Amino acid sequence: MRLVGSAITTAILILGFAAIAQQTGPGGAQPPAGSPPSEAPPANGSQPQVDESALRYFASQGDTRRVNAEIARLRALYPNWTPPSDLSQLSAGGGSAPPDPIIERLWNLYREDRIAEVRAAIAERQASDPNWKPPEELVTALQTVEARRRLVNASDSSQWQTVLSVATEAPGLLTCTNVDVLWRVAEAFARTDQPTRTRDVYTYLLTNCSNPAERLATLQKALTLLPEQQVADLLQFERRTGETPDDFSSIRDELARRRVERASLDSKTTASAEDLAAVERLIRNTNEAGPVLVLGWYNYHHGNPARALELFKTGLDRNGGAKAAEGYAMSLRALERLTEAEAFAYEWRERAPENMKIYLDIATALLGQDPPPRLDAQVVTRIVPAVTAQRFPDGAQALGWYSYNTQQIRTARDWFRTALGWRPEDEPAAYGLALSTQRLNERAAFNAVVAQWRGRSERIADLADGTNPASGRRSGPVQPRAEMDAVPRPAVPRQVTVERVELEQPLVRTEEGVRVRQTQARSTLGRSCAMTRNPAGLSGDAALTRGWCLMEINRPLEAVTAFDRAIATGSGRAREEAAYGKSLAYLRKNLTSEAAIAAAEAPQTRARQVELGASILTQRALAAYRDKRYVETLLALSERARLVPEQNDLLLIRGWSYFNLGRYKDAEQVFRAVQRTGHSEEASVGLNAIQEATGQVSQ
């Protein structure tokens, strides 16, 4: 009766496995489908009647592999049968009946895999002699070959239910002599969502089949179809002893690699030391990029970018491609080597979308450093088209701030507008546009930004209030210049000007080490320091000494040229000193943007970063105050206060900025704080001004 339904078919197939497993002999060979049932041994112990025609034919052809397989099959069918001790007797006839030429021809066609011709020859012979029957062994062999072909064709066409149906109808295929068929049946189970049955097939194979290469290949296939835990469970069948022991170490290493790979994507998941050691071993023993990238990403996401950088470099050397380049660029960024990262990422930006994304992110980070770096024109030139082509709003905003901080205000304005065009809700870009249009005195453009953002951005509202000092409010449109001039101003005492506040020297001007360097350099060079000289031919150390000497005689711009030479040719320590001196030189000329750029030309200690940052912000605050840009004054002072405590002279500037913005309560708090420190005269002037101004407003 023909079986119908996949569930019944699958169940019978598994039962077939159980029956086959019970019949399995040491070699794993099984009787083919259609073979007669095993016969009971003769009562007298004599040799059973066995059809040795196939064995005789294979021996006559010298086909040792098929002879051995046929012997194993006959032993499984007839346990009491003993093969001839001298196989040459089979090939010579050995006392048996002489071979039938027709049978010989049929077996020869079968051996050449000309199955259709075998079937045709059998039909032709039976047509001429209805009483003639082909050997049962040949019929069985033909059925097996034809079933295997149907199963393989179905497997190659992904017709998984057909694979299982054919296997059910021809269980004789499911033996260790047909390992490829077993693999295909296992895959059919997996593709029809029956992983447990897939595991059963592999278990049967590993329990009964002995070829080491096929056993290892079985686990390799299991890796692609089964959950990792089930694959790990199959490792228990490893045979460590005997003539052909297994070596499943490659499977264990692959499982370890997968566990590390999962941990490499999640910083909260830690791989075991054994698994990490296994991946390190894979890196040493192979030239593949895969294990290197896995360990590279693991180190990157677990706080070791220096090791990750080494691994990604190895991955690049092993043709790891775009993914290795992505990791290398990201590791450089994590190490704050942004200049290198930008140059490297630029070369790989077109290889994959991820590479373009990391390039844009690195370029944005490079532009957004504080203080802004001193970039070669070609760097900015290549960033601009990438940002534009990708319509990357963060990059446009970064270009805006870079331009703004390097005093390219019109360019900054254009980039902020571009960023808002690509992302209309970008508040930082709107703030940058407000600052830029205010600096350029573009009243209409400034008013438009304020009108759109006043209710959503406190700092944009503060800018608007700073533009109209008399309003004392945080709402309402910014007034045009003509109307502003007509508004009554607070009565500020005549003597309250920026010159009235006598500032302490910035931190860098009083630093003891700087004075020592300058004095030593002057004593070393003597009068030659004052002579104009091109430092191009000097060594790094000589140029550094000349730079400090020029600072001592107050020629800072000439000192910049000497410090540049030291940065270009000096050692790491000399470069650090030169970048520091160059920043101080620019600060002495009140060139704060240039000072900020110079500070980034070489790594500085944390103490110097704080020192230079505080000095730069001090001068920015003073410059903004002199230009009556009181909101910017307060912003710079607030940034500075995050680095170092605010001294009294700057507190007074803060107070007068609040006063000029009409924020009298804030100004009063500041002036009273200064008064409590003993500077009562200057604070009293401010408090009196507040009383006069509020009295006039209240009238």
LUMFIBA-159505 format. One line per 3 residues: number of its first residue (from 1); their letters; for each residue x, y, z of C-alpha. Coordinates in Angstrom, 3 decimals, always signed. Layout:
% residues N
NUM = a = X:Y:Z  ...
END
This chain:
% residues 699
1 = mrl = +0.000:+0.000:+0.000  +1.378:+3.456:-0.920  +1.838:+5.798:+2.043
4 = vgs = +0.281:+9.279:+1.903  +1.066:+12.309:+4.143  +4.353:+13.808:+5.252
7 = ait = +3.787:+13.084:+8.949  +3.286:+9.331:+8.325  +6.177:+9.281:+5.884
10 = tai = +8.519:+10.977:+8.352  +7.465:+8.721:+11.220  +8.081:+5.569:+9.166
13 = lil = +11.449:+6.953:+8.056  +12.531:+7.436:+11.660  +11.287:+3.939:+12.500
16 = gfa = +13.387:+2.796:+9.563  +16.413:+4.396:+11.222  +15.690:+2.465:+14.394
19 = aia = +15.403:-0.810:+12.519  +18.550:-0.108:+10.533  +20.473:+0.791:+13.677
22 = qqt = +19.553:-2.557:+15.239  +20.904:-4.363:+12.167  +24.099:-2.352:+11.916
25 = gpg = +27.265:-4.329:+11.963  +30.747:-3.122:+12.861  +31.291:-1.719:+9.380
28 = gaq = +27.920:+0.002:+9.193  +26.839:-1.741:+5.953  +23.149:-2.560:+5.506
31 = ppa = +21.090:-4.723:+3.149  +19.589:-2.697:+0.294  +15.864:-2.156:-0.071
34 = gsp = +14.071:-5.118:-1.622  +16.556:-7.709:-0.343  +15.079:-10.917:+1.018
37 = pse = +14.853:-11.153:+4.817  +17.766:-12.637:+6.657  +17.610:-16.391:+6.624
40 = app = +17.985:-18.505:+9.707  +21.187:-20.481:+9.752  +20.813:-24.081:+8.509
43 = ang = +20.166:-26.565:+11.261  +23.162:-28.684:+10.335  +25.491:-25.660:+10.331
46 = sqp = +26.255:-25.996:+6.633  +27.047:-22.990:+4.425  +23.822:-21.195:+3.350
49 = qvd = +22.899:-20.806:-0.300  +24.135:-17.322:-1.250  +23.847:-15.546:-4.589
52 = esa = +27.485:-14.574:-5.201  +26.949:-13.388:-8.775  +27.532:-9.731:-7.944
55 = lry = +30.569:-10.600:-5.838  +31.954:-12.765:-8.611  +31.408:-10.026:-11.175
58 = fas = +33.068:-7.283:-9.135  +36.022:-9.609:-8.414  +36.384:-10.391:-12.106
61 = qgd = +36.600:-6.668:-12.800  +39.170:-6.105:-10.065  +36.823:-3.599:-8.363
64 = trr = +38.116:-3.972:-4.799  +35.859:-1.281:-3.325  +32.691:-2.908:-4.611
67 = vna = +33.959:-6.373:-3.620  +34.412:-5.214:-0.033  +31.004:-3.524:+0.035
70 = eia = +29.334:-6.668:-1.369  +31.055:-8.872:+1.209  +29.838:-6.574:+3.995
73 = rlr = +26.297:-6.671:+2.579  +26.243:-10.458:+2.275  +27.573:-10.845:+5.810
76 = aly = +24.741:-8.668:+7.109  +22.207:-10.791:+5.167  +23.735:-14.175:+5.934
79 = pnw = +25.583:-14.146:+9.266  +26.857:-17.730:+8.752  +28.200:-17.061:+5.284
82 = tpp = +31.953:-16.945:+4.932  +33.531:-15.257:+1.910  +36.128:-17.170:-0.058
85 = sdl = +39.593:-16.848:+1.415  +41.052:-16.512:-2.081  +39.108:-13.986:-4.085
88 = sql = +41.020:-14.980:-7.189  +38.892:-18.142:-7.199  +35.862:-15.925:-7.845
91 = sag = +37.441:-14.177:-10.777  +38.568:-17.520:-12.258  +35.299:-19.286:-11.739
94 = ggs = +36.472:-21.088:-8.602  +34.420:-24.264:-9.168  +31.140:-22.339:-9.551
97 = app = +29.018:-22.466:-12.660  +30.523:-20.575:-15.618  +29.239:-17.025:-15.875
100 = dpi = +26.333:-16.264:-18.193  +27.574:-13.872:-20.939  +24.285:-11.944:-20.825
103 = ier = +24.580:-11.477:-17.040  +28.186:-10.403:-17.508  +27.037:-7.800:-20.058
106 = lwn = +24.331:-6.492:-17.716  +26.756:-6.142:-14.824  +29.243:-4.416:-17.101
109 = lyr = +26.617:-1.852:-18.151  +25.704:-1.364:-14.487  +29.336:-0.851:-13.548
112 = edr = +29.571:+1.900:-16.208  +26.465:+3.534:-14.716  +24.462:+2.977:-17.918
115 = iae = +21.307:+2.147:-15.996  +18.831:+2.876:-18.786  +20.694:+0.449:-21.063
118 = vra = +20.608:-2.224:-18.355  +16.824:-1.844:-18.104  +16.504:-1.995:-21.898
121 = aia = +18.642:-5.141:-22.128  +16.600:-6.870:-19.414  +13.353:-6.013:-21.201
124 = erq = +14.783:-7.278:-24.510  +15.869:-10.599:-22.956  +12.516:-11.109:-21.204
127 = asd = +10.695:-10.387:-24.467  +12.615:-13.195:-26.165  +12.508:-15.536:-23.156
130 = pnw = +9.529:-14.893:-20.823  +10.871:-17.429:-18.314  +14.190:-15.629:-17.887
133 = kpp = +14.674:-13.514:-14.783  +17.585:-11.185:-13.996  +19.578:-11.889:-10.812
136 = eel = +17.896:-10.539:-7.676  +21.137:-8.822:-6.757  +21.111:-6.877:-10.019
139 = vta = +17.473:-5.859:-9.622  +18.162:-4.636:-6.101  +21.251:-2.733:-7.239
142 = lqt = +19.258:-1.039:-10.036  +16.472:-0.051:-7.648  +18.996:+1.421:-5.248
145 = vea = +20.760:+3.469:-7.918  +17.484:+4.793:-9.299  +16.203:+5.726:-5.845
148 = rrr = +19.461:+7.510:-5.058  +19.188:+9.513:-8.271  +15.626:+10.572:-7.490
151 = lvn = +16.623:+11.586:-3.972  +19.680:+13.554:-5.099  +17.706:+15.349:-7.826
154 = asd = +14.989:+16.275:-5.334  +17.623:+17.533:-2.874  +19.378:+19.610:-5.520
157 = ssq = +16.001:+21.162:-6.405  +15.156:+21.871:-2.729  +12.129:+19.528:-2.925
160 = wqt = +12.534:+18.454:+0.665  +9.296:+16.518:+1.088  +10.180:+14.443:-1.987
163 = vls = +13.577:+13.674:-0.433  +11.871:+12.299:+2.671  +9.334:+10.345:+0.609
166 = vat = +12.026:+8.654:-1.502  +14.059:+7.825:+1.600  +10.999:+6.227:+3.175
169 = eap = +10.349:+4.103:+0.102  +14.005:+3.053:-0.169  +15.336:+2.729:+3.411
172 = gll = +18.193:+0.629:+2.062  +19.784:+3.900:+0.986  +20.113:+5.020:+4.587
175 = tct = +23.369:+3.275:+5.383  +26.973:+4.213:+5.976  +27.751:+3.210:+2.379
178 = nvd = +25.568:+6.168:+1.310  +26.670:+8.914:+3.686  +25.843:+11.605:+1.141
181 = vlw = +22.235:+10.378:+1.129  +22.127:+10.553:+4.930  +23.391:+14.135:+4.812
184 = rva = +20.698:+15.075:+2.291  +17.968:+13.490:+4.399  +19.248:+15.355:+7.461
187 = eaf = +19.067:+18.626:+5.542  +15.540:+17.802:+4.356  +14.468:+17.418:+7.981
190 = art = +16.087:+20.747:+8.862  +14.474:+22.558:+5.911  +11.059:+21.233:+6.957
193 = dqp = +11.498:+22.548:+10.530  +12.328:+19.233:+12.155  +15.742:+19.892:+13.762
196 = trt = +15.337:+17.045:+16.234  +15.099:+14.573:+13.331  +18.158:+16.214:+11.773
199 = rdv = +20.019:+15.589:+15.001  +18.821:+11.950:+14.981  +20.302:+11.381:+11.513
202 = yty = +23.643:+12.843:+12.552  +23.574:+10.817:+15.767  +22.961:+7.628:+13.779
205 = llt = +25.816:+8.459:+11.436  +28.288:+9.294:+14.227  +27.278:+6.198:+16.182
208 = ncs = +27.599:+3.713:+13.318  +29.771:+5.059:+10.497  +33.529:+4.827:+10.839
211 = npa = +35.155:+6.937:+8.106  +36.926:+9.822:+10.000  +36.607:+12.307:+7.129
214 = erl = +32.884:+11.622:+6.766  +32.355:+11.878:+10.518  +34.089:+15.289:+10.606
217 = atl = +32.134:+16.440:+7.555  +28.936:+15.387:+9.346  +29.672:+17.836:+12.174
220 = qka = +30.619:+20.544:+9.691  +27.205:+20.138:+8.068  +25.556:+20.129:+11.481
223 = ltl = +27.126:+23.551:+12.129  +25.103:+24.979:+9.243  +21.778:+23.396:+10.213
226 = lpe = +21.559:+22.841:+13.967  +21.614:+25.130:+17.007  +25.095:+25.376:+18.474
229 = qqv = +24.141:+23.511:+21.655  +22.979:+20.497:+19.653  +26.229:+20.551:+17.698
232 = adl = +28.126:+20.671:+21.004  +26.130:+17.649:+22.202  +27.208:+15.695:+19.119
235 = lqf = +30.867:+16.126:+20.102  +30.371:+13.372:+22.683  +30.583:+10.824:+19.842
238 = err = +34.203:+11.714:+19.098  +36.343:+8.564:+18.960  +39.674:+9.291:+20.576
241 = tge = +41.115:+5.781:+20.336  +41.360:+3.028:+17.737  +43.025:+2.803:+14.371
244 = tpd = +41.222:+5.868:+12.971  +40.568:+8.317:+15.851  +38.558:+11.482:+15.258
247 = dfs = +39.836:+15.032:+15.479  +36.903:+17.348:+16.152  +39.070:+20.232:+17.407
250 = sir = +38.141:+22.362:+14.383  +34.466:+22.052:+15.357  +35.214:+23.114:+18.927
253 = del = +37.213:+26.082:+17.629  +34.367:+27.122:+15.346  +31.878:+26.994:+18.222
256 = arr = +34.263:+29.130:+20.293  +34.639:+31.585:+17.413  +30.869:+31.947:+17.181
259 = rve = +30.539:+32.619:+20.891  +33.239:+35.292:+20.722  +31.564:+36.766:+17.649
262 = ras = +28.291:+37.153:+19.544  +30.123:+38.772:+22.444  +31.909:+41.072:+19.993
265 = lds = +28.567:+42.676:+19.150  +27.527:+43.289:+22.753  +29.787:+45.133:+25.182
268 = ktt = +27.827:+43.629:+28.094  +28.635:+40.040:+27.073  +32.084:+38.734:+27.973
271 = asa = +33.656:+35.741:+26.258  +35.450:+33.117:+28.322  +39.230:+32.977:+28.407
274 = edl = +39.084:+29.539:+26.734  +37.029:+30.850:+23.826  +39.301:+33.871:+23.364
277 = aav = +42.342:+31.589:+23.407  +40.712:+29.398:+20.756  +40.209:+32.397:+18.456
280 = erl = +43.794:+33.540:+19.054  +44.864:+30.034:+18.047  +42.794:+30.246:+14.877
283 = irn = +44.504:+33.526:+14.001  +47.941:+31.931:+14.389  +47.084:+28.740:+12.517
286 = tne = +45.281:+30.219:+9.505  +45.705:+33.090:+7.086  +41.987:+33.870:+7.017
289 = agp = +40.666:+37.293:+7.954  +37.498:+36.017:+9.650  +38.863:+35.132:+13.118
292 = vlv = +40.991:+38.308:+13.127  +37.937:+40.490:+12.538  +35.933:+38.674:+15.212
295 = lgw = +38.629:+39.307:+17.816  +39.120:+42.849:+16.538  +35.465:+43.745:+17.048
298 = yny = +35.479:+42.026:+20.437  +38.381:+44.196:+21.631  +36.831:+47.330:+20.122
301 = hhg = +33.512:+46.875:+21.889  +35.165:+45.848:+25.160  +37.311:+48.928:+25.653
304 = npa = +40.622:+47.937:+24.066  +40.863:+49.974:+20.835  +44.680:+49.727:+20.714
307 = ral = +44.535:+45.917:+20.423  +41.588:+46.215:+18.052  +43.660:+48.494:+15.806
310 = elf = +46.425:+45.867:+15.591  +43.937:+43.142:+14.742  +42.138:+45.166:+12.088
313 = ktg = +45.511:+45.972:+10.510  +46.171:+42.233:+10.325  +42.696:+41.793:+8.856
316 = ldr = +43.514:+44.327:+6.146  +46.750:+42.477:+5.371  +44.679:+39.291:+4.998
319 = ngg = +42.284:+40.897:+2.522  +39.604:+41.493:+5.127  +38.167:+44.200:+2.886
322 = aka = +35.640:+46.840:+3.823  +34.781:+45.376:+7.223  +38.423:+45.380:+8.315
325 = aeg = +38.751:+48.974:+7.082  +35.646:+49.998:+9.008  +37.067:+48.558:+12.226
328 = yam = +40.489:+50.125:+11.637  +38.969:+53.583:+11.113  +36.706:+53.252:+14.154
331 = slr = +39.646:+52.152:+16.327  +41.669:+55.177:+15.222  +38.740:+57.355:+16.168
334 = ale = +38.407:+55.681:+19.567  +42.108:+56.393:+20.127  +41.422:+60.064:+19.235
337 = rlt = +43.748:+59.856:+16.241  +41.198:+61.706:+14.166  +43.522:+63.109:+11.521
340 = eae = +44.804:+59.636:+10.656  +41.300:+58.229:+10.859  +39.925:+60.785:+8.384
343 = afa = +42.687:+60.202:+5.857  +42.325:+56.413:+6.074  +38.514:+56.372:+6.038
346 = yew = +38.472:+58.687:+3.023  +40.296:+56.072:+0.937  +37.688:+53.412:+1.810
349 = rer = +34.553:+55.532:+1.780  +33.196:+54.158:-1.517  +33.702:+50.463:-0.710
352 = ape = +30.492:+49.969:+1.274  +27.704:+52.076:+2.816  +29.139:+51.404:+6.287
355 = nmk = +32.494:+52.796:+5.185  +30.896:+55.995:+3.934  +28.999:+56.354:+7.196
358 = iyl = +32.104:+55.959:+9.356  +33.987:+58.440:+7.139  +31.293:+61.060:+7.626
361 = dia = +31.201:+60.397:+11.376  +34.986:+60.741:+11.661  +35.049:+63.887:+9.520
364 = tal = +32.342:+65.383:+11.728  +34.286:+64.520:+14.868  +37.485:+65.980:+13.374
367 = lgq = +35.783:+69.275:+12.551  +34.031:+69.422:+15.901  +37.093:+69.274:+18.138
370 = dpp = +37.402:+71.923:+20.797  +39.558:+73.854:+20.221  +39.119:+73.568:+16.441
373 = prl = +42.088:+71.871:+14.759  +44.306:+73.454:+12.172  +43.372:+71.465:+9.081
376 = daq = +45.052:+71.474:+5.712  +42.876:+72.962:+3.016  +42.826:+69.646:+1.137
379 = vvt = +41.238:+67.909:+4.140  +38.303:+70.312:+4.243  +38.117:+70.238:+0.441
382 = riv = +37.556:+66.475:+0.409  +35.130:+66.524:+3.355  +32.827:+69.058:+1.680
385 = pav = +31.804:+67.004:-1.411  +31.259:+63.870:+0.694  +28.972:+65.737:+3.091
388 = taq = +27.136:+67.357:+0.208  +26.696:+64.188:-1.837  +25.335:+62.295:+1.164
391 = rfp = +23.246:+65.262:+2.388  +24.639:+64.604:+5.881  +23.214:+67.230:+8.272
394 = dga = +25.653:+66.515:+11.115  +28.540:+67.071:+8.715  +27.065:+70.328:+7.443
397 = qal = +26.595:+71.528:+11.009  +30.193:+70.555:+11.874  +31.477:+72.484:+8.857
400 = gwy = +29.414:+75.422:+10.090  +30.942:+75.399:+13.552  +34.435:+74.841:+12.165
403 = syn = +34.001:+77.859:+9.894  +32.532:+79.925:+12.707  +35.328:+79.108:+15.139
406 = tqq = +37.955:+79.920:+12.530  +36.304:+83.298:+11.843  +34.784:+82.354:+8.467
409 = irt = +31.398:+83.696:+9.475  +29.748:+83.908:+6.052  +30.784:+80.354:+5.230
412 = ard = +29.474:+79.252:+8.620  +26.131:+80.901:+7.937  +25.798:+79.063:+4.624
415 = wfr = +26.610:+75.687:+6.167  +24.125:+76.185:+9.010  +21.455:+77.001:+6.445
418 = tal = +22.359:+73.865:+4.514  +22.127:+71.722:+7.654  +18.679:+73.132:+8.412
421 = gwr = +17.611:+72.453:+4.845  +18.491:+68.800:+5.286  +17.118:+68.525:+8.837
424 = ped = +14.711:+71.363:+9.662  +14.456:+70.443:+13.364  +18.204:+70.751:+13.998
427 = epa = +18.372:+73.198:+16.926  +22.199:+73.425:+17.066  +22.254:+74.404:+13.390
430 = ayg = +19.553:+76.993:+14.031  +21.584:+78.380:+16.932  +24.656:+78.554:+14.700
433 = lal = +22.660:+80.354:+12.037  +21.406:+82.843:+14.628  +24.943:+83.513:+15.867
436 = stq = +26.276:+83.895:+12.317  +23.589:+86.244:+11.108  +23.982:+88.291:+14.294
439 = rln = +27.743:+88.559:+13.788  +27.160:+89.609:+10.168  +24.496:+92.126:+11.300
442 = era = +21.957:+90.524:+8.976  +18.941:+91.739:+10.921  +16.172:+90.277:+8.784
445 = afn = +17.763:+86.830:+8.665  +18.441:+86.925:+12.404  +14.852:+87.938:+13.169
448 = avv = +13.540:+85.109:+11.008  +15.533:+82.511:+12.955  +14.452:+83.955:+16.291
451 = aqw = +10.793:+84.079:+15.270  +10.912:+80.404:+14.334  +12.919:+79.145:+17.315
454 = rgr = +12.274:+81.473:+20.260  +9.713:+79.135:+21.829  +11.878:+76.039:+21.314
457 = ser = +15.409:+77.187:+22.141  +16.311:+79.092:+25.269  +19.732:+80.066:+23.991
460 = iad = +18.312:+81.495:+20.764  +15.852:+83.459:+22.899  +18.814:+84.695:+24.977
463 = lad = +20.504:+85.902:+21.803  +17.370:+87.850:+20.924  +17.191:+89.406:+24.359
466 = gtn = +20.833:+90.363:+24.089  +20.110:+92.167:+20.820  +17.521:+94.331:+22.623
469 = pas = +19.120:+95.190:+25.962  +16.285:+97.471:+27.070  +13.526:+94.914:+26.807
472 = grr = +14.499:+92.868:+29.824  +12.212:+90.110:+28.458  +12.670:+86.636:+26.984
475 = sgp = +9.847:+86.863:+24.455  +8.740:+89.041:+21.568  +10.369:+89.637:+18.171
478 = vqp = +13.848:+91.039:+17.792  +13.544:+94.691:+16.904  +15.146:+96.139:+13.758
481 = rae = +18.158:+98.406:+14.243  +16.256:+101.685:+13.654  +13.661:+100.817:+16.247
484 = mda = +16.297:+99.683:+18.713  +18.055:+103.006:+18.519  +14.825:+104.740:+19.501
487 = vpr = +14.350:+102.692:+22.677  +15.445:+104.462:+25.911  +18.594:+102.923:+27.372
490 = pav = +19.275:+102.274:+31.068  +21.121:+105.039:+32.832  +24.557:+103.491:+33.091
493 = prq = +27.220:+105.545:+34.877  +29.710:+107.018:+32.447  +32.650:+105.328:+34.134
496 = vtv = +31.251:+101.827:+33.672  +33.189:+100.637:+30.608  +35.296:+97.644:+29.849
499 = erv = +38.416:+99.665:+30.554  +37.080:+100.293:+34.053  +37.629:+96.612:+34.840
502 = ele = +41.316:+95.926:+35.333  +41.815:+92.263:+34.480  +44.256:+89.945:+36.130
505 = qpl = +46.797:+88.402:+33.788  +45.526:+85.177:+32.175  +46.827:+81.926:+33.624
508 = vrt = +49.309:+81.318:+30.843  +50.996:+84.699:+31.335  +51.881:+83.934:+34.962
511 = eeg = +52.838:+80.288:+34.577  +56.227:+79.805:+36.234  +57.428:+77.217:+33.745
514 = vrv = +56.865:+79.543:+30.788  +58.940:+82.284:+32.361  +61.738:+79.826:+33.074
517 = rqt = +61.735:+78.563:+29.474  +61.855:+82.088:+28.050  +64.651:+83.191:+30.371
520 = qar = +66.768:+80.104:+29.682  +66.307:+80.497:+25.928  +67.333:+84.172:+26.085
523 = stl = +70.432:+83.356:+28.080  +71.334:+80.575:+25.610  +70.974:+82.596:+22.416
526 = grs = +71.870:+86.038:+23.766  +71.841:+88.792:+21.158  +71.438:+86.357:+18.257
529 = cam = +67.849:+85.906:+19.319  +67.033:+89.483:+18.323  +68.504:+89.043:+14.832
532 = trn = +65.917:+88.213:+12.175  +66.522:+84.690:+10.902  +64.623:+82.117:+8.869
535 = pag = +64.292:+79.048:+11.126  +63.897:+76.674:+8.152  +67.396:+75.251:+8.541
538 = lsg = +67.208:+74.728:+12.316  +66.786:+71.408:+14.071  +63.640:+70.826:+16.086
541 = daa = +65.300:+71.594:+19.425  +67.091:+74.689:+18.083  +63.867:+76.040:+16.601
544 = ltr = +62.070:+75.432:+19.912  +64.743:+77.352:+21.834  +64.554:+80.249:+19.356
547 = gwc = +60.784:+80.347:+19.710  +60.977:+80.735:+23.504  +63.672:+83.356:+23.144
550 = lme = +61.491:+85.396:+20.775  +58.654:+85.139:+23.263  +60.975:+86.560:+25.931
553 = inr = +61.670:+89.670:+23.821  +57.963:+89.963:+22.976  +58.063:+89.067:+19.277
556 = ple = +55.291:+86.429:+19.309  +54.517:+86.265:+15.584  +58.162:+85.539:+14.786
559 = avt = +58.040:+82.960:+17.578  +55.153:+81.254:+15.764  +57.386:+80.618:+12.740
562 = afd = +60.077:+79.085:+14.930  +57.549:+76.937:+16.772  +56.180:+75.737:+13.415
565 = rai = +59.645:+74.505:+12.497  +59.916:+72.658:+15.807  +56.518:+71.038:+15.272
568 = atg = +57.556:+69.876:+11.807  +60.975:+68.425:+12.694  +61.170:+67.926:+16.435
571 = sgr = +60.694:+64.880:+18.657  +57.388:+64.121:+20.332  +58.338:+66.157:+23.383
574 = are = +59.580:+69.068:+21.248  +56.360:+69.052:+19.211  +54.279:+69.225:+22.381
577 = eaa = +56.346:+72.143:+23.725  +56.209:+73.926:+20.364  +52.433:+73.606:+20.031
580 = ygk = +52.102:+74.925:+23.569  +54.407:+77.890:+22.860  +52.667:+78.644:+19.577
583 = sla = +49.315:+78.828:+21.375  +50.761:+81.244:+23.905  +52.206:+83.362:+21.100
586 = ylr = +48.828:+83.712:+19.431  +47.176:+84.451:+22.766  +49.634:+87.278:+23.313
589 = knl = +48.304:+88.831:+20.097  +44.679:+88.095:+21.089  +44.300:+85.664:+18.170
592 = tse = +42.157:+83.176:+20.053  +40.997:+81.079:+17.098  +44.578:+80.603:+15.908
595 = aai = +45.619:+79.757:+19.459  +42.921:+77.094:+19.665  +44.045:+75.556:+16.381
598 = aaa = +47.709:+75.579:+17.438  +46.916:+73.816:+20.704  +45.569:+70.856:+18.731
601 = eap = +48.714:+70.380:+16.632  +50.270:+68.094:+19.253  +48.885:+66.247:+22.293
604 = qtr = +48.964:+68.260:+25.515  +48.765:+67.202:+29.126  +45.446:+67.593:+30.867
607 = arq = +46.798:+70.489:+32.944  +47.899:+72.369:+29.824  +44.611:+71.657:+28.057
610 = vel = +42.792:+73.265:+30.979  +45.232:+76.146:+31.118  +45.058:+76.925:+27.403
613 = gas = +41.311:+76.401:+27.264  +40.762:+78.813:+30.142  +43.021:+81.440:+28.568
616 = ilt = +41.373:+81.149:+25.158  +37.905:+81.462:+26.667  +39.060:+84.426:+28.744
619 = qra = +40.163:+86.320:+25.665  +37.035:+85.377:+23.764  +34.929:+86.709:+26.611
622 = laa = +36.908:+89.949:+26.700  +36.672:+90.427:+22.935  +32.933:+89.806:+22.962
625 = yrd = +32.497:+92.204:+25.884  +34.417:+94.964:+24.112  +32.170:+94.480:+21.061
628 = kry = +29.089:+94.623:+23.303  +28.185:+91.024:+22.423  +27.058:+90.279:+25.949
631 = vet = +25.356:+86.936:+25.322  +28.539:+85.567:+23.753  +30.463:+87.008:+26.681
634 = lla = +28.321:+85.015:+29.117  +28.604:+81.846:+27.023  +32.402:+82.068:+26.981
637 = lse = +32.543:+82.763:+30.711  +30.250:+79.820:+31.445  +32.449:+77.504:+29.363
640 = rar = +35.510:+78.794:+31.199  +33.861:+78.284:+34.590  +33.573:+74.583:+33.783
643 = lvp = +37.359:+74.411:+33.580  +38.592:+76.683:+36.379  +37.052:+78.839:+39.131
646 = eqn = +35.964:+82.285:+38.017  +38.134:+85.116:+39.352  +36.798:+88.472:+40.527
649 = dll = +37.705:+90.481:+37.445  +35.781:+88.069:+35.233  +32.923:+87.992:+37.732
652 = lir = +32.660:+91.751:+37.313  +32.481:+91.338:+33.529  +29.761:+88.736:+34.042
655 = gws = +27.862:+91.185:+36.249  +28.108:+94.042:+33.740  +27.030:+91.686:+30.930
658 = yfn = +23.922:+90.766:+32.885  +23.368:+94.478:+33.544  +23.606:+95.418:+29.890
661 = lgr = +21.163:+92.653:+28.989  +18.664:+94.013:+31.483  +18.989:+90.974:+33.773
664 = ykd = +19.299:+93.075:+36.890  +18.626:+90.354:+39.463  +21.393:+88.171:+38.023
667 = aeq = +23.733:+91.180:+37.926  +22.947:+92.050:+41.528  +23.741:+88.519:+42.709
670 = vfr = +27.120:+88.643:+40.974  +28.063:+92.112:+42.274  +27.126:+91.161:+45.822
673 = avq = +29.221:+88.000:+45.561  +32.214:+90.103:+44.503  +31.508:+92.589:+47.297
676 = rtg = +31.721:+89.780:+49.862  +35.265:+88.962:+48.704  +36.478:+92.477:+49.642
679 = hse = +36.313:+94.161:+46.232  +33.611:+96.515:+47.483  +34.460:+99.573:+45.380
682 = eas = +33.994:+97.957:+41.952  +30.999:+95.953:+43.146  +29.410:+99.069:+44.644
685 = vgl = +29.603:+100.837:+41.275  +27.648:+98.008:+39.742  +25.040:+97.926:+42.518
688 = nai = +24.513:+101.689:+42.252  +24.060:+101.373:+38.497  +21.379:+98.728:+39.043
691 = qea = +19.518:+101.012:+41.461  +19.610:+103.894:+38.983  +18.505:+101.708:+36.085
694 = tgq = +15.646:+100.035:+37.910  +14.531:+103.358:+39.322  +14.350:+104.809:+35.793
697 = vsq = +12.467:+101.813:+34.431  +9.930:+101.925:+37.241  +9.029:+105.589:+36.616
END
